[in-house]
Amino acid sequence: MSDKSSTHRIPHTGLPLAAATLTGIVALYIALVAFGNITDFGTNQEFVRHVLAMDTTFKDPDLMGRAITSQTWQDAAYLGIIAWETLAALVLIAATALWAQGMRRRDRLARARLVSTVGLLMLLLLFGAGFLAIGGEWFSMWQSKTWNGLEAATRNVTLAGIALLVVHLPGAAGRGSTEAAETAEGAVSTEGAVSTEGGEAS
């Protein structure tokens, strides 16, 4: 006689652990970035000011109309970046904690995936839309040899993108394993029913 509780038990795989580890790494990274910007405010403040002012680009007259030269608006943009980084770090720290809980209570894995997705998408928006698209193209950051953050932004997008892919792999939140167990159970039940019918016919 089979044990139904063992049939419904979700088998342990390495995917939740991998998702938890990557989420934790990204959380640590962006938390340190935010902490660095807060404690060493002036360094990246200058970076943001020069990017928005477009003062180290080719200074094409057709593009310089995009420049933001007001230091008030420049600093407001920088404060917005720091706030976004800090919020993303908090979301990803919470997601990491949920993944850790999911190692023991697997009903928490779906929530861990959701919270991780929110935090990682926040980073993709910041570094992909904010730095690569708006900073790189709209403010022509690619033209600057001095104040150019495209390489760092690309690394950040790559890291967050890889983590997001792993988080959404089938089975990372336990669903794929559950479906496989239910399919196997259904197959066993069907086979048993067929055998029983065959026995009755004979």
Secondary structure by P-SEA (a helix, b strand, c coil): cccccccccccccaaaaaaaaaaaaaaaaaaaaaaaaaaaaaaaaaaaaaaaacccccccccccccccccaaaaaaaaaaaaaaaaaaaaaaaaaaaaaaaaaccccaaaaaaaaaaaaaaaaaaaccccccccccccccccccccccaaaaaaaaaaaaaaaaaaaacccccaaaaaaaaaaaaaaaaaaaaaaaaaaaac
